[in-house]
Amino acid sequence: MRKLLVVNLVILASLLAIAEVIAALIGQQQGEPLALIRRARQLKSGGSAETPVATTACERKTSWDPESPYVPDPTLGYWYRKNSVNTATIHLSEKVQRTGIVGTVDRYQWTLSTGKRGERLSRPAGAFSGSGPAALLLGDSFLLGAGLSDNASLAWQLQSLLPDRLVSNYAGGGFGTVHQWLMLRDANSKQTLIPAELRQQLNGGHVLLGHAEYYLKRNVAAPSRLRTFNPSCGTFQQQLKRNPSLARAYTHPRASLLNGSLTVSQIPLFEDHQGDDPERDQQIAVTKALVDAILQEISDLNATPAVLWLQGDDDSAVINHYRQRDVAVLDLRGGDGLWTRDNLEPFDNHPGPLSTSHWAALIAEKLRDR
């Protein structure tokens, strides 16, 4: 009996060790290591499988040097500092092993450089830009290139493929369709964000519009979306805690339909947003109205729209609406799961340089055809 018990314990220990190895491999390849590795180690050390270890520590936090790149903006709610270079360092609470890295690491850095209007640079500062029709990139952090330093971002790679054109990256982290409309409306009116010279080069150029299904909640400023802006980790959040008046200056645009007309209001960003989200049908109706308004602004610019489809189901109501309006749609979702594998997890879950180079090639080919 004692011998059988020993054999069973050896088998159990072996299975737990295998589980830890599998978790580590998953962490290297799929970007989900921390929870799995902790669970395997917890089981191996005799911890309960049913009750997770409670912790208030941050699993991941970001510090910026020399300062946070974000500033309040009356049009967009928040935007990026002008003519700035800031480096983000993402810290993990424990070291991990990643493919292509010798040894274990607990931090990762990427740099964000901006131009005179706060746009992310798509070429070295002061470098000559093409005199041909411009390509304006609008969308969220996927298109901005969060987690990637400047020369790995989509716009930078697209600029390298289209040297005769001006590629301008006005995407922003957390943005949706409503932010795209506000940008384009600014280009045709006050030009506080998009300057007159860029507007002129958009005559005969292209406006590249990102779209993902999660934009719908952003467009209506859904409470569930706004609650994600209250993390406790990182120097930006600490800065806001030290300066409550600065925190109150940040807002989020909320689009709505009033008697069939599209309106936008600004609501405080860093508050305790309670309540239910608007119904999905309402989110879709508002987003379709935003699309129609966007296409009118692009027409006024004498530019050609194209949609960069980042995420969503095949039967997307918004994508179908774009197609009904005869707008070209480039499907970048990656049917083979390309970008979902090419990321920097556990540091950052955004698409990596393999995905952005693949996207840039597809977009460049599409723009050359027109």
BELPEPE-V553391 format. One record per pair of residues at least 12 apart in sequence whose ideal C-beta (glycine too) atoms are under 7 Angstrom apart, sorted by the first residue. I is the first residue (numbers start at 1). J is the second residue. Records with the same first field share a line. If there is no record, write none. Layout:
I = J / J
This chain:
16 = 40 / 43 / 44
17 = 44
19 = 40 / 43
20 = 37 / 40 / 41 / 44
23 = 36 / 37 / 40
24 = 37 / 97
27 = 96 / 346
28 = 97 / 98 / 99
29 = 99
31 = 343 / 345 / 346 / 349
32 = 345
33 = 96 / 346
34 = 59 / 346
57 = 93
58 = 93 / 232 / 233
59 = 92 / 93
60 = 90 / 92 / 233 / 346
61 = 91 / 233 / 234
62 = 88 / 89 / 90 / 234
63 = 89 / 91 / 234 / 235
64 = 86 / 88 / 235 / 236
65 = 86 / 87 / 89
66 = 86
67 = 86
68 = 235 / 236 / 239
69 = 81 / 84 / 86 / 112 / 114
70 = 236
72 = 249 / 250
75 = 182 / 186 / 192 / 193
76 = 172 / 179 / 182 / 253
77 = 250 / 251 / 252 / 253 / 266 / 269
78 = 250
79 = 118 / 172
80 = 114 / 118
81 = 114 / 118
82 = 114 / 116 / 117 / 118
83 = 114 / 115 / 116
84 = 114
85 = 111 / 113
86 = 112
87 = 109 / 111
88 = 109 / 110 / 112
89 = 107 / 109
90 = 107 / 108 / 347 / 348
91 = 106 / 107
92 = 106 / 107 / 346
94 = 106
96 = 346
108 = 344 / 347
110 = 147 / 148 / 149
111 = 149 / 150
113 = 125 / 150
117 = 193 / 195
119 = 168 / 169 / 170
120 = 144 / 145 / 153 / 155 / 169
121 = 150
122 = 155 / 156 / 159 / 167 / 168 / 169
123 = 156 / 159
129 = 166
130 = 163 / 164 / 165 / 166
132 = 164 / 165
133 = 165 / 201 / 204 / 205
134 = 165 / 166 / 168 / 198 / 201 / 202 / 205
135 = 162 / 165 / 167 / 205 / 206 / 208 / 367
136 = 168 / 170 / 202 / 207 / 208
137 = 155 / 167 / 168 / 169 / 170 / 171 / 208
138 = 170 / 171 / 180 / 183 / 207 / 208 / 209 / 210
139 = 171 / 175 / 209 / 210 / 308
140 = 171 / 172 / 173 / 174 / 175 / 176 / 210
141 = 173 / 174 / 350
142 = 210 / 310 / 350 / 351
143 = 171 / 210 / 308
144 = 169 / 171 / 172 / 173
145 = 356
146 = 173 / 348 / 350
147 = 344 / 348 / 350
148 = 353 / 356
152 = 353 / 356
153 = 169 / 356
154 = 356 / 359 / 360
155 = 167 / 169
157 = 356 / 357 / 360
158 = 360 / 363 / 364
161 = 360 / 361 / 364
162 = 364 / 367
166 = 201
168 = 198
170 = 183 / 194
171 = 210
176 = 215 / 218 / 219
177 = 215 / 219 / 287 / 290 / 291
178 = 218 / 219 / 253 / 255 / 264 / 290
179 = 253
180 = 209 / 294
181 = 290 / 293 / 294 / 297
182 = 253 / 264
184 = 294 / 297 / 298
185 = 297
187 = 199 / 301
188 = 297 / 300 / 301
199 = 301
202 = 301 / 303
203 = 301 / 302 / 303
204 = 302
205 = 303
206 = 303 / 304 / 306 / 367
207 = 298 / 303 / 305
208 = 306 / 308 / 363
209 = 294 / 305 / 307 / 308
210 = 308 / 310
211 = 307 / 308 / 309 / 310 / 318 / 319
212 = 310 / 311 / 312
213 = 311 / 312 / 316
214 = 311
215 = 287
216 = 283 / 284 / 287
217 = 277 / 283
219 = 255 / 283 / 286 / 287 / 290
220 = 254 / 255 / 256 / 278 / 282 / 283 / 286
221 = 252 / 254 / 267
222 = 277 / 278
223 = 273 / 274 / 275 / 277
224 = 277
226 = 252 / 269 / 273
227 = 273
229 = 269 / 270
230 = 270
240 = 270
247 = 270
248 = 268
250 = 269 / 270
251 = 266 / 267 / 268 / 269
252 = 267 / 269
253 = 266
254 = 267
255 = 286 / 290
256 = 286
257 = 285 / 286 / 289
262 = 289 / 290 / 293
284 = 317 / 318
287 = 318
288 = 318 / 321
291 = 318 / 321 / 322
295 = 325
304 = 370
305 = 327
306 = 327 / 328 / 330 / 366
307 = 322 / 327 / 328 / 329 / 330
308 = 330 / 332
309 = 329 / 330 / 331 / 332 / 333
310 = 332 / 333
311 = 333
330 = 362 / 363 / 366
332 = 359 / 362
338 = 355 / 358
339 = 351 / 355
342 = 354 / 355
